[in-house]
Amino acid sequence: MQNTSLVLMLITIFTKCFGLAREKALAHFFGTSAMANIFLIAFTLPMLVSNLFAGSLAGGFIPVYTELKDRKGREAADAFTTHLARLVAYIALAVGVCAAVFAPQLVHLMARGFTGAVFEQTVYMSRITALSVVTTAVFSIFKSYLQIYNHFIVSISHSVVMNSVLILTMILGRGGNTTLLALGILFAFVFQYIFFLPYLKKSGFRLHIGDKDERALRQLLYLILPILISTSVLEINVVVSKSLASMISTAGVAVINYATKIQGFVTGIVVTSIVTVTYPKMAALVKEDAALKRVFAESLSLMGALVVPATVGVLCFHKEIVRLLFLGGAFSAGDVAITGEVLLFYGLGLFAIGIREIGVRIFYSKKQTRIPVVNSAYMVLANIVLSVLLGRAAGLKGLAIATAISLWIGAAGMLLHLRRNMGGLGLFRVAKNFLKICGASAVMGACALGAYRWLCRVLSNNLALLGAIAVAGIVYLVAIWILKIQETKAIRERFFS
């Protein structure tokens, strides 16, 4: 599992670089201007629906498909997949039409500070981009299908196509042509899945018109609603932050976006890769609590070994990272300062995201969806209350602090729920490794800061940062090797044997 996760992380780094390139293009051409805010909200609407469909359908589809395949065979499971895809297409079409019709209300919800021409242009673009939800919803099923049959790489690399189209769209639409920008977003969402088709054929999938298996469908529908609520937590947190940010500052939506995208770069590489590999294994081990605990502890330890040093890096170099990635064009030094401050506090919630996402997948595997829903409810409530209070007190930084606190509330609550449900989780070994990881990360951070300050005397700030990152990587690898952290075995075997 660890080796597969590491390979996926490398592929995800490649795909996430395209995501950062998209954000760089947005920062260069639009900065934190009104057009940047318009583009981001128009992009957020289909992305939000896409993520909710993908999260809920994947969370329910994988265990239901696995059980149906074991019970009635692959042909019946594929027939169920065909029927489900058709049903989801109808539902998504209705959702897309409703989103287009009620775009003014949705835009007002997501960006309460938008008024006048900015509001009207956002509504216009959102109505066009909302039409993409049918494709994203249907292919979220096939994305999970490919993961079941171990086609992990293609299932996570489709964003390269989407981001390439979006970058081209921003280059062509840099003058502010809202129609061109909206059509570019629509085209990007629709055609990103083109490479799924040959891999679906390779995996053996065929469209079947057979028994719908009402039992499996009822089981899936029973799972989807709680999973939808649970997986919407991070999306709701971002929407809440952006909506309040639009009221705090004219640049608020863009600043929150750039900061969360850097946060998402880390979580997308580490958390998503580990969860992608772990979840099908959990579904297969659902009746073996001891094995589930082992997979959970292994995943948590590996995640800590990768997320904790990344968190330290963000804390040490938040402004420098923003400068390296976005400074230039319409993105000013002032934008760097405020975005860096926001990123600092978002970085504090990185590991909490990983803890919660792995814990949630255990409950999905066991088809116990009530607990993730309860966890999501108090997490979202905490974020809303804290965002209002801290947003008033500290502006955009307050929104980031509120999000980080709510993430840790959710993570701590999830660990408590797991312990009550499954007994001891084997966290002693995880905690022992975690302390070693924190020590290694602290040494890494100190060495990286020292290297950066020295390199700034002879190199530009950006080159000095890259040099400091290289030093940090070497120091951290040596430190965890000396401390004999078990998770280094997978890294060592993968890259040095």
C-alpha positions in Angstrom: 0.0 0.0 0.0 2.8 2.4 0.9 4.6 1.9 -2.4 1.4 2.4 -4.4 0.7 5.6 -2.5 4.2 6.9 -3.2 3.8 6.3 -6.9 0.5 8.0 -6.9 2.0 11.0 -5.0 4.6 11.4 -7.7 1.9 11.3 -10.4 -0.3 13.7 -8.3 2.7 16.1 -8.0 2.8 16.2 -11.8 -1.0 16.9 -12.0 -1.0 19.4 -9.2 1.8 21.3 -10.9 -0.7 22.0 -13.7 -3.2 23.2 -11.1 -0.6 25.6 -9.7 0.2 26.7 -13.3 -3.5 27.5 -13.7 -3.4 29.6 -10.5 -0.3 31.3 -11.7 -2.0 32.2 -15.0 -5.0 33.5 -13.1 -2.7 35.6 -10.8 -0.6 36.9 -13.7 -3.5 38.0 -15.9 -6.1 39.0 -13.3 -4.3 39.2 -9.9 -6.9 39.9 -7.2 -9.0 42.1 -9.4 -12.8 41.9 -9.9 -12.4 39.7 -12.9 -10.4 37.2 -10.9 -13.2 37.1 -8.4 -15.8 36.7 -11.1 -13.8 33.9 -12.8 -13.3 32.1 -9.4 -17.0 32.0 -8.4 -18.1 30.9 -11.9 -15.5 28.1 -11.7 -16.4 27.3 -8.1 -20.1 26.5 -8.9 -19.4 23.5 -11.2 -16.4 22.5 -9.2 -18.4 22.4 -6.0 -21.1 20.2 -7.6 -18.5 18.0 -9.2 -16.7 17.5 -5.9 -19.9 16.7 -4.1 -21.0 14.2 -6.7 -17.6 12.6 -6.9 -17.2 12.4 -3.1 -20.7 11.0 -2.3 -20.8 8.6 -5.3 -17.3 7.3 -4.8 -17.9 6.8 -1.1 -21.1 4.8 -1.7 -20.3 3.1 -5.0 -17.0 1.4 -4.1 -18.3 -0.8 -1.2 -21.7 -1.4 -2.9 -20.0 -2.5 -6.2 -17.6 -4.7 -4.3 -20.3 -6.4 -2.4 -22.5 -6.9 -5.5 -19.6 -8.3 -7.5 -18.9 -10.8 -4.7 -22.6 -11.7 -4.4 -23.7 -12.0 -8.1 -20.6 -11.6 -10.3 -19.0 -8.9 -12.3 -21.6 -8.8 -15.1 -24.3 -8.0 -12.6 -22.1 -5.4 -11.0 -21.4 -3.8 -14.4 -25.1 -3.8 -15.2 -25.7 -2.0 -12.0 -23.0 0.5 -12.9 -24.6 1.2 -16.3 -28.0 1.7 -14.7 -26.5 4.0 -12.0 -24.7 6.1 -14.6 -27.9 6.6 -16.5 -29.8 7.6 -13.4 -27.1 10.0 -12.2 -27.1 11.6 -15.7 -30.8 12.5 -15.3 -30.3 13.8 -11.8 -27.2 15.8 -12.7 -29.1 17.3 -15.7 -31.8 18.5 -13.4 -29.3 19.9 -11.0 -27.5 21.7 -13.8 -30.7 23.3 -15.1 -31.7 24.3 -11.6 -28.2 25.8 -11.0 -28.5 27.8 -14.2 -32.0 29.1 -13.3 -31.2 29.9 -9.8 -27.7 31.2 -10.5 -28.4 34.7 -9.0 -29.3 33.1 -5.6 -26.3 30.8 -5.7 -23.9 33.6 -6.5 -25.4 35.7 -3.7 -24.8 32.7 -1.4 -21.2 32.1 -2.5 -20.2 35.8 -2.7 -22.5 38.0 -0.6 -20.2 41.0 -1.2 -20.7 41.0 -5.0 -22.9 43.8 -6.4 -23.7 45.6 -9.6 -21.8 44.7 -12.8 -19.6 42.2 -10.9 -22.7 40.3 -9.7 -24.3 40.3 -13.1 -21.2 39.1 -14.9 -20.7 36.3 -12.3 -24.3 35.2 -12.8 -23.9 35.1 -16.6 -20.8 33.0 -16.5 -22.2 30.7 -13.8 -25.2 29.9 -15.9 -22.9 28.7 -18.7 -20.5 26.7 -16.5 -23.4 25.0 -14.6 -24.1 22.9 -17.7 -20.9 20.9 -17.1 -22.2 19.0 -14.1 -23.7 16.2 -16.1 -20.4 15.0 -17.4 -18.6 15.4 -14.1 -21.3 13.6 -12.2 -21.4 10.6 -14.5 -17.7 10.2 -14.8 -17.3 10.4 -11.1 -18.8 6.9 -11.1 -16.3 5.6 -13.7 -13.5 7.2 -11.8 -14.3 5.0 -8.8 -14.8 2.1 -11.2 -11.2 2.5 -12.5 -9.9 2.7 -9.0 -11.6 -0.6 -8.1 -9.6 -2.2 -10.9 -6.4 -0.5 -9.9 -6.2 2.1 -12.7 -5.3 4.7 -10.1 -3.0 6.9 -12.3 -5.5 7.7 -15.1 -8.2 8.2 -12.4 -6.3 11.1 -10.9 -4.6 12.6 -14.0 -7.6 13.9 -15.8 -7.1 17.3 -14.2 -4.1 17.8 -16.5 -6.5 18.2 -19.4 -8.8 20.4 -17.5 -6.1 22.8 -16.3 -4.4 22.9 -19.7 -7.7 24.1 -21.3 -8.2 26.6 -18.5 -4.7 28.1 -18.9 -5.3 28.5 -22.6 -8.7 30.0 -21.9 -7.2 32.6 -19.6 -4.5 33.5 -22.2 -7.2 34.0 -24.8 -9.6 35.7 -22.5 -7.1 38.0 -20.7 -9.0 41.0 -22.0 -12.0 40.1 -19.8 -14.3 38.4 -22.4 -16.7 36.7 -20.0 -18.3 34.6 -22.7 -15.0 33.1 -23.8 -13.9 32.5 -20.2 -17.2 30.8 -19.3 -17.1 28.6 -22.4 -13.5 27.7 -21.6 -14.5 26.5 -18.1 -17.4 24.5 -19.6 -15.1 22.9 -22.2 -12.5 22.1 -19.6 -14.9 20.3 -17.3 -16.5 18.3 -20.1 -13.4 17.1 -22.0 -11.1 16.3 -19.1 -12.4 12.7 -18.9 -11.6 11.8 -22.5 -8.7 9.5 -21.4 -11.1 7.5 -19.2 -12.6 5.8 -22.2 -9.8 3.5 -23.4 -9.0 2.5 -19.8 -12.6 1.6 -19.1 -12.4 -0.6 -22.2 -9.1 -2.1 -21.0 -10.6 -2.8 -17.5 -13.3 -4.9 -19.2 -16.3 -2.6 -18.7 -19.2 -3.0 -21.1 -22.5 -1.3 -21.1 -25.1 -3.9 -19.8 -28.8 -3.8 -20.0 -29.7 -6.3 -17.3 -31.0 -6.7 -13.8 -30.9 -3.3 -12.1 -30.5 -4.9 -8.7 -32.8 -2.8 -6.7 -31.2 -4.0 -3.5 -27.9 -2.6 -4.5 -29.5 0.7 -5.7 -31.4 1.1 -2.4 -28.2 0.4 -0.5 -26.3 3.0 -2.5 -29.1 5.6 -2.1 -29.1 4.9 1.6 -25.4 5.6 1.8 -25.2 8.6 -0.6 -27.1 11.3 1.4 -25.1 10.9 4.6 -21.9 10.7 2.6 -22.9 13.7 0.6 -23.3 15.7 3.8 -20.0 14.4 5.2 -17.9 15.0 2.1 -19.3 18.5 1.7 -17.5 19.7 4.8 -14.3 21.0 3.1 -16.3 22.4 0.2 -18.7 24.2 2.6 -15.8 25.6 4.6 -14.3 27.1 1.5 -17.6 28.5 0.3 -18.2 30.0 3.7 -14.7 31.6 3.7 -15.1 33.0 0.2 -18.6 34.4 0.9 -17.4 36.1 4.0 -14.2 37.2 2.3 -16.2 38.9 -0.4 -17.7 41.1 2.3 -14.4 41.8 4.1 -12.3 42.9 1.1 -12.7 43.4 -2.7 -9.8 41.1 -3.2 -11.0 38.6 -0.5 -12.3 35.8 -2.8 -9.0 35.8 -4.8 -6.8 35.8 -1.7 -8.7 33.0 -0.1 -8.5 31.1 -3.4 -4.8 31.4 -3.9 -4.1 30.4 -0.2 -6.4 27.4 -0.3 -5.0 26.2 -3.6 -1.5 26.0 -2.1 -3.0 24.1 0.9 -4.8 21.9 -1.6 -1.5 21.2 -3.4 -0.3 19.5 -0.2 -3.5 17.7 0.7 -4.1 16.7 -3.0 -0.6 15.1 -3.2 -0.5 13.3 0.1 -4.0 12.9 1.6 -5.7 12.1 -1.7 -3.1 9.7 -2.8 -3.1 7.7 0.4 -6.9 7.8 0.7 -7.3 6.7 -2.9 -5.2 3.6 -2.3 -6.5 2.9 1.2 -10.3 3.1 0.6 -10.7 0.0 -1.7 -8.6 -2.0 0.8 -10.8 -0.9 3.6 -13.9 -1.9 1.7 -12.3 -5.4 1.2 -11.4 -5.7 4.9 -14.7 -4.5 6.2 -15.3 -7.6 8.3 -11.8 -7.7 9.8 -11.4 -5.0 12.5 -7.8 -5.9 13.3 -6.8 -5.5 9.6 -8.8 -2.2 9.4 -6.9 -0.8 12.4 -3.6 -1.9 10.9 -4.4 -0.1 7.6 -5.6 3.0 9.5 -2.4 3.2 11.6 -0.2 2.6 8.6 -1.9 5.3 6.6 -1.8 7.8 9.4 1.9 7.2 10.1 2.8 7.6 6.4 0.6 10.7 6.1 2.3 12.2 9.2 5.8 11.5 7.7 4.8 13.6 4.7 2.3 16.2 5.9 4.2 17.4 9.1 7.3 18.5 7.3 5.1 20.2 4.6 3.3 22.0 7.4 6.6 23.2 8.9 7.7 24.4 5.4 4.5 26.4 5.0 5.0 28.0 8.5 8.6 28.9 7.7 8.2 30.2 4.2 4.5 31.2 3.7 5.2 34.5 2.1 8.2 33.3 0.1 6.1 30.4 -1.3 3.4 32.9 -2.5 6.1 35.1 -4.0 7.6 32.3 -5.9 4.3 31.0 -7.3 2.3 34.1 -8.0 4.3 37.4 -7.9 4.2 39.1 -11.3 1.8 40.6 -13.8 -1.4 41.7 -12.0 -0.3 40.1 -8.7 1.5 42.7 -6.6 3.8 42.6 -3.6 0.9 43.7 -1.5 -1.1 40.7 -2.7 1.9 38.5 -1.7 1.9 39.8 1.8 -1.8 39.3 2.6 -2.0 35.9 0.8 1.0 34.7 2.7 -0.5 35.6 6.0 -3.7 33.7 5.2 -1.7 30.7 4.0 0.2 30.6 7.3 -3.0 29.8 9.2 -4.4 27.4 6.6 -1.2 25.4 6.9 -2.0 24.6 10.5 -4.9 22.4 9.4 -3.1 20.2 6.9 -2.7 17.1 9.1 -6.2 17.5 10.5 -7.6 17.0 7.0 -5.7 13.8 6.6 -6.8 12.3 9.9 -10.4 13.0 9.3 -10.4 11.8 5.7 -8.9 8.4 6.6 -11.3 8.1 9.6 -14.3 8.9 7.5 -13.3 6.1 5.0 -13.4 3.5 7.7 -17.0 4.3 8.5 -17.9 4.4 4.8 -16.3 0.9 4.4 -18.4 -0.3 7.4 -21.5 1.4 5.9 -21.9 3.4 9.1 -22.6 6.8 7.7 -24.3 8.5 10.6 -21.1 9.2 12.5 -19.4 11.1 9.6 -22.6 13.1 9.2 -22.6 14.1 12.9 -18.9 14.9 12.7 -19.5 17.1 9.6 -22.4 18.9 11.3 -20.5 20.1 14.3 -17.4 20.8 12.2 -19.3 23.1 9.8 -21.1 24.8 12.6 -17.8 25.5 14.4 -16.4 26.9 11.2 -19.4 29.2 10.5 -19.4 30.6 14.1 -15.7 31.0 14.3 -15.5 32.5 10.8 -18.0 35.2 11.7 -16.3 36.0 15.0 -12.7 35.8 13.9 -13.4 37.4 10.5 -14.7 40.5 12.2 -11.7 40.6 14.5 -8.9 39.7 12.2 -10.2 40.0 8.6 -9.1 37.4 6.1 -6.6 35.9 8.5 -9.4 35.3 10.9 -11.2 33.2 8.3 -8.1 31.0 7.9 -7.7 30.6 11.6 -11.4 29.6 11.9 -11.0 27.0 9.2 -7.9 25.5 10.8 -9.6 25.3 14.3 -12.7 23.6 12.8 -10.6 21.1 10.9 -8.9 20.0 14.2 -12.2 19.8 15.9 -13.4 17.5 13.2 -10.2 15.4 13.3 -10.3 15.0 17.1 -13.9 14.1 17.0 -13.3 11.5 14.3 -10.6 9.8 16.4 -13.0 9.7 19.4 -15.7 8.2 17.3 -13.3 5.6 15.9 -12.1 4.6 19.3 -15.7 4.1 20.6 -16.6 2.1 17.5 -13.5 -0.1 17.2 -11.7 0.0 20.5 -8.0 0.7 20.6 -6.6 2.0 17.3 -3.0 1.2 17.8 -2.2 4.9 18.1 0.7 4.4 20.5 3.1 3.5 17.7 1.6 6.2 15.6 2.2 8.7 18.4 5.8 7.5 18.9 6.5 7.9 15.2 4.7 11.3 15.2 7.0 12.7 17.9 10.0 11.6 15.9 8.6 13.1 12.8 8.0 16.4 14.6 11.6 16.4 15.9 12.9 15.7 12.5 10.7 18.4 11.0 11.8 21.0 13.6 15.5 20.3 12.7 14.6 20.5 9.0 12.8 23.9 9.5 15.7 25.4 11.4 18.3 24.3 8.8 16.1 25.5 6.0 15.7 29.0 7.5 19.4 29.2 8.1 20.2 28.1 4.5 17.6 30.6 3.1 19.1 33.6 5.0 22.6 32.7 3.9 21.6 32.0 0.3 19.7 35.3 0.1 23.1 37.0 0.3 24.3 35.5 -3.0 21.1 34.6 -4.9 17.7 36.0 -5.7 14.9 35.3 -3.1 13.3 32.7 -5.4 16.5 30.8 -6.0 17.4 31.0 -2.3 14.0 29.5 -1.5 14.5 26.6 -3.9 17.9 26.0 -2.4 16.5 26.1 1.1 13.8 23.5 0.0 16.6 21.3 -1.3 18.5 21.6 2.0 15.2 20.9 3.9 14.6 17.7 1.9 18.1 16.3 2.5 18.1 17.2 6.2 14.6 15.7 6.8 15.5 12.4 5.0 18.7 12.1 7.0 16.9 12.9 10.2 14.1 10.3 9.8 16.6 7.7 8.7 18.7 8.3 11.8 15.5 8.2 14.0 14.5 4.9 12.3 11.0 6.0 11.5 9.3 2.9 10.1 7.6 4.8 7.2 11.0 5.5 5.7 11.3 1.9 4.8 8.8 2.3 1.9 10.5 5.4 0.7 13.9 3.8 0.9 12.8 0.6 -0.9 11.0 2.6 -3.6 13.7 5.0 -4.5 17.1 3.7 -3.2 16.9 -0.1 -3.8 
